[in-house]
Amino acid sequence: MTSISVAELKAAIAAAMQQVSEGQEAIKVASEKLQAAQQVLGALLQGSQHQSVESAQAALAQAGQELEQCMAATLAAAEQATSYAATL
């Protein structure tokens, strides 16, 4: 196992947190696009009782919920990594 300095470890954590931040931005953009798609689909197909339409709307809603869970997980991971870095 290679030993690294505290400064190198902090730098690695900071780099990882930058990647997490970029990932969170991508999640935010994906969520916004998903919401826009839901609105368009909802407006165009309002009142439709077709099973495919209902399935599509349910799938988009589930995808939105999963993106929210993904964001929450990245926030928790970032908090833990930041907390660890503060102890170094």
Backbone as a chain_set.jsonl record, in Angstrom:
{"seq": "MTSISVAELKAAIAAAMQQVSEGQEAIKVASEKLQAAQQVLGALLQGSQHQSVESAQAALAQAGQELEQCMAATLAAAEQATSYAATL", "coords": {"N": [[0.841, -1.172, 0.0], [0.57, 2.191, -0.83], [1.798, 5.096, 0.712], [0.38, 8.26, 1.307], [0.594, 11.817, 1.575], [-1.026, 14.016, 3.964], [-1.786, 16.385, 2.756], [-1.912, 15.581, 0.078], [-3.977, 13.749, 0.259], [-6.099, 15.411, 1.058], [-6.226, 16.994, -1.239], [-6.983, 15.081, -3.117], [-9.5, 14.392, -2.146], [-10.769, 16.855, -2.472], [-10.704, 17.03, -5.268], [-12.336, 14.866, -5.913], [-14.712, 15.795, -4.802], [-15.218, 17.908, -6.497], [-15.841, 16.519, -8.809], [-18.151, 15.246, -7.908], [-19.749, 17.49, -7.547], [-20.005, 18.327, -10.211], [-21.403, 16.134, -11.164], [-23.758, 16.439, -9.685], [-24.726, 18.756, -10.851], [-25.291, 17.789, -13.392], [-27.325, 15.999, -12.724], [-29.233, 17.823, -11.859], [-29.777, 19.216, -14.257], [-30.759, 17.087, -15.807], [-33.037, 16.475, -14.32], [-34.534, 18.826, -14.636], [-35.006, 18.725, -17.415], [-36.486, 16.401, -17.551], [-38.76, 17.144, -16.101], [-39.735, 19.093, -17.837], [-40.346, 17.501, -20.044], [-42.364, 15.934, -18.922], [-44.322, 17.881, -18.523], [-44.884, 18.7, -21.158], [-45.742, 16.284, -22.308], [-47.909, 15.764, -20.633], [-49.581, 17.955, -21.225], [-50.082, 17.597, -23.964], [-51.304, 15.128, -24.081], [-53.45, 15.197, -22.438], [-56.185, 13.94, -20.706], [-56.191, 11.564, -22.031], [-56.795, 8.134, -21.888], [-55.319, 6.013, -22.552], [-53.381, 3.114, -22.058], [-50.621, 3.111, -22.612], [-49.935, 5.811, -22.501], [-50.47, 6.415, -19.83], [-48.595, 4.692, -18.674], [-46.213, 5.796, -19.622], [-46.266, 8.323, -18.388], [-46.161, 7.518, -15.703], [-43.666, 6.268, -15.654], [-41.974, 8.431, -16.179], [-42.469, 9.947, -13.895], [-41.452, 8.204, -11.948], [-38.766, 8.169, -12.718], [-38.09, 10.8, -12.144], [-38.327, 10.768, -9.342], [-36.283, 8.979, -8.738], [-34.071, 10.421, -9.583], [-34.142, 12.449, -7.678], [-33.538, 10.932, -5.405], [-30.981, 10.14, -6.087], [-29.657, 12.604, -6.087], [-29.888, 13.235, -3.375], [-28.324, 11.193, -2.294], [-25.788, 11.855, -3.31], [-25.396, 14.281, -2.038], [-25.269, 13.459, 0.631], [-22.979, 11.848, 0.521], [-21.044, 13.748, -0.175], [-21.143, 15.374, 2.073], [-20.197, 13.62, 4.059], [-17.603, 13.08, 3.093], [-16.491, 15.638, 3.166], [-16.64, 16.126, 5.879], [-14.864, 14.163, 6.795], [-12.486, 15.075, 5.602], [-12.126, 17.396, 7.041], [-11.247, 16.441, 9.443], [-8.671, 15.782, 9.054]], "CA": [[0.0, 0.0, 0.0], [1.341, 3.413, -0.927], [1.379, 6.106, 1.68], [0.303, 9.608, 0.746], [0.573, 12.854, 2.608], [-2.33, 14.592, 4.295], [-2.085, 17.375, 1.714], [-2.328, 14.843, -1.118], [-5.289, 13.181, 0.551], [-7.07, 16.511, 0.996], [-6.354, 17.38, -2.648], [-7.756, 14.03, -3.779], [-10.892, 14.552, -1.709], [-11.279, 18.06, -3.141], [-10.933, 16.681, -6.677], [-13.525, 14.014, -5.945], [-15.873, 16.641, -4.52], [-15.478, 18.656, -7.726], [-16.548, 15.592, -9.69], [-19.496, 15.089, -7.347], [-20.465, 18.728, -7.862], [-20.354, 18.266, -11.632], [-22.463, 15.136, -11.265], [-24.986, 17.04, -9.158], [-25.214, 19.685, -11.872], [-25.888, 16.953, -14.44], [-28.593, 15.5, -12.18], [-30.162, 18.961, -11.869], [-30.177, 19.442, -15.65], [-31.603, 15.956, -16.199], [-34.317, 16.628, -13.631], [-35.264, 19.91, -15.299], [-35.451, 18.236, -18.722], [-37.525, 15.421, -17.279], [-39.964, 17.896, -15.735], [-40.24, 19.715, -19.062], [-40.953, 16.429, -20.835], [-43.619, 15.575, -18.26], [-45.291, 18.941, -18.781], [-45.279, 18.632, -22.566], [-46.527, 15.066, -22.481], [-49.174, 15.952, -19.927], [-50.419, 18.909, -21.953], [-50.479, 17.042, -25.256], [-52.097, 13.908, -23.955], [-54.401, 15.4, -21.348], [-57.46, 13.255, -20.857], [-56.036, 10.26, -22.672], [-56.882, 6.998, -20.972], [-54.561, 4.912, -23.143], [-52.44, 2.507, -21.111], [-49.248, 3.524, -22.923], [-49.769, 7.179, -22.011], [-50.384, 6.315, -18.372], [-47.313, 4.056, -18.357], [-45.154, 6.776, -19.888], [-46.305, 9.322, -17.327], [-45.701, 6.876, -14.468], [-42.225, 6.046, -15.78], [-41.318, 9.732, -16.017], [-42.568, 10.307, -12.476], [-40.497, 7.362, -11.23], [-37.422, 8.655, -13.049], [-37.898, 12.023, -11.365], [-38.091, 10.377, -7.947], [-34.962, 8.361, -8.647], [-33.087, 11.507, -9.664], [-34.134, 13.087, -6.356], [-32.798, 10.035, -4.515], [-29.584, 10.214, -6.504], [-29.138, 13.876, -5.584], [-29.767, 13.104, -1.919], [-27.173, 10.324, -2.017], [-24.548, 12.599, -3.57], [-25.26, 15.278, -0.973], [-24.816, 12.744, 1.828], [-21.59, 11.438, 0.295], [-20.209, 14.948, -0.111], [-21.094, 15.794, 3.478], [-19.318, 12.699, 4.776], [-16.226, 13.288, 2.632], [-16.066, 16.934, 3.687], [-16.45, 15.925, 7.313], [-13.623, 13.411, 6.958], [-11.366, 15.955, 5.246], [-11.961, 18.366, 8.129], [-10.553, 15.805, 10.567], [-7.263, 15.531, 8.692]], "C": [[0.891, 1.241, 0.0], [0.85, 4.412, 0.103], [1.397, 7.469, 1.003], [0.215, 10.6, 1.89], [-0.855, 13.331, 2.854], [-2.736, 15.593, 3.22], [-2.559, 16.687, 0.436], [-3.717, 14.241, -0.928], [-6.372, 14.251, 0.472], [-7.295, 16.949, -0.444], [-7.185, 16.351, -3.414], [-9.231, 14.123, -3.409], [-11.516, 15.765, -2.388], [-11.577, 17.778, -4.611], [-12.177, 15.807, -6.819], [-14.787, 14.836, -5.71], [-16.221, 17.509, -5.73], [-16.244, 17.772, -8.713], [-17.972, 15.354, -9.201], [-20.339, 16.312, -7.687], [-20.9, 18.753, -9.326], [-21.463, 17.245, -11.87], [-23.794, 15.67, -10.777], [-25.576, 18.02, -10.164], [-25.881, 18.907, -13.005], [-27.236, 16.392, -13.985], [-29.643, 16.605, -12.224], [-30.679, 19.222, -13.282], [-31.109, 18.324, -16.119], [-32.988, 16.067, -15.573], [-35.17, 17.708, -14.288], [-35.806, 19.458, -16.652], [-36.584, 17.225, -18.563], [-38.839, 16.112, -16.928], [-40.58, 18.556, -16.961], [-40.935, 18.672, -19.935], [-42.293, 16.012, -20.243], [-44.697, 16.611, -18.557], [-45.799, 18.886, -20.214], [-46.174, 17.423, -22.799], [-47.893, 15.207, -21.823], [-50.121, 16.871, -20.67], [-50.937, 18.314, -23.26], [-51.459, 15.885, -25.128], [-53.116, 13.977, -22.826], [-55.716, 14.691, -21.652], [-57.362, 11.892, -21.517], [-56.065, 9.169, -21.611], [-56.088, 5.8, -21.492], [-53.499, 4.42, -22.169], [-51.005, 2.956, -21.36], [-48.955, 4.927, -22.409], [-49.614, 7.163, -20.496], [-49.054, 5.703, -17.943], [-46.155, 5.022, -18.558], [-45.103, 7.825, -18.786], [-45.8, 8.748, -16.001], [-44.189, 6.66, -14.501], [-41.455, 7.351, -15.618], [-41.355, 10.182, -14.56], [-41.573, 9.498, -11.648], [-39.068, 7.828, -11.488], [-37.108, 9.927, -12.269], [-37.602, 11.726, -9.906], [-36.702, 9.776, -7.772], [-33.848, 9.398, -8.776], [-32.999, 12.251, -8.333], [-33.352, 12.244, -5.357], [-31.303, 10.072, -4.822], [-28.944, 11.497, -5.978], [-28.931, 13.798, -4.077], [-28.557, 12.251, -1.548], [-25.861, 11.06, -2.252], [-24.325, 13.665, -2.508], [-24.741, 14.63, 0.307], [-23.352, 12.33, 1.689], [-20.648, 12.628, 0.407], [-20.062, 15.431, 1.325], [-20.131, 14.918, 4.274], [-17.854, 12.9, 4.379], [-15.667, 14.599, 3.161], [-15.789, 16.841, 5.181], [-15.14, 15.187, 7.584], [-12.417, 14.307, 6.678], [-11.087, 16.959, 6.36], [-11.218, 17.767, 9.32], [-9.071, 15.585, 10.292], [-6.352, 16.645, 9.153]], "O": [[1.859, 1.315, 0.757], [-0.351, 4.555, 0.335], [2.303, 7.789, 0.233], [-0.182, 10.269, 3.007], [-1.761, 13.081, 2.059], [-3.899, 15.641, 2.819], [-3.496, 17.152, -0.214], [-4.53, 14.23, -1.852], [-7.433, 14.028, -0.11], [-8.425, 17.243, -0.833], [-7.998, 16.715, -4.264], [-10.104, 13.952, -4.26], [-12.664, 15.709, -2.83], [-12.59, 18.237, -5.139], [-12.973, 15.992, -7.74], [-15.813, 14.6, -6.347], [-17.393, 17.81, -5.961], [-17.18, 18.228, -9.369], [-18.898, 15.27, -10.008], [-21.503, 16.186, -8.067], [-22.021, 19.15, -9.643], [-22.357, 17.471, -12.685], [-24.837, 15.397, -11.371], [-26.796, 18.102, -10.31], [-26.919, 19.323, -13.519], [-28.178, 16.32, -14.773], [-30.796, 16.363, -12.581], [-31.877, 19.424, -13.481], [-32.129, 18.589, -16.755], [-33.994, 15.785, -16.224], [-36.374, 17.533, -14.475], [-36.945, 19.773, -16.998], [-37.526, 17.206, -19.356], [-39.904, 15.714, -17.402], [-41.802, 18.578, -17.112], [-41.996, 18.939, -20.5], [-43.249, 15.763, -20.978], [-45.849, 16.26, -18.813], [-46.999, 19.01, -20.459], [-47.234, 17.532, -23.414], [-48.91, 14.815, -22.395], [-51.322, 16.609, -20.743], [-52.099, 18.508, -23.618], [-52.334, 15.698, -25.974], [-53.582, 12.954, -22.325], [-56.279, 14.84, -22.737], [-58.341, 11.146, -21.558], [-55.427, 9.286, -20.564], [-56.174, 4.705, -20.938], [-52.805, 5.215, -21.535], [-50.251, 3.159, -20.409], [-47.852, 5.201, -21.935], [-48.73, 7.822, -19.947], [-48.453, 6.143, -16.963], [-45.224, 5.059, -17.753], [-44.026, 8.177, -18.307], [-45.087, 9.428, -15.263], [-43.511, 6.847, -13.491], [-40.398, 7.374, -14.987], [-40.38, 10.736, -14.053], [-40.925, 10.038, -10.751], [-38.253, 7.873, -10.567], [-35.989, 10.106, -11.79], [-36.733, 12.353, -9.301], [-36.026, 10.034, -6.776], [-32.799, 9.265, -8.146], [-31.911, 12.639, -7.906], [-32.59, 12.779, -4.552], [-30.471, 10.039, -3.916], [-27.818, 11.475, -5.481], [-27.907, 14.249, -3.564], [-27.847, 12.56, -0.591], [-24.919, 10.905, -1.475], [-23.186, 13.925, -2.12], [-23.876, 15.185, 0.986], [-22.578, 12.452, 2.638], [-19.58, 12.529, 1.012], [-18.981, 15.847, 1.741], [-19.342, 15.424, 5.072], [-16.969, 12.89, 5.235], [-14.504, 14.667, 3.559], [-14.819, 17.412, 5.68], [-14.396, 15.547, 8.497], [-11.443, 14.297, 7.43], [-9.936, 17.328, 6.592], [-10.627, 18.496, 10.116], [-8.309, 15.243, 11.197], [-5.143, 16.586, 8.928]]}, "num_chains": 1, "name": "protein.A"}
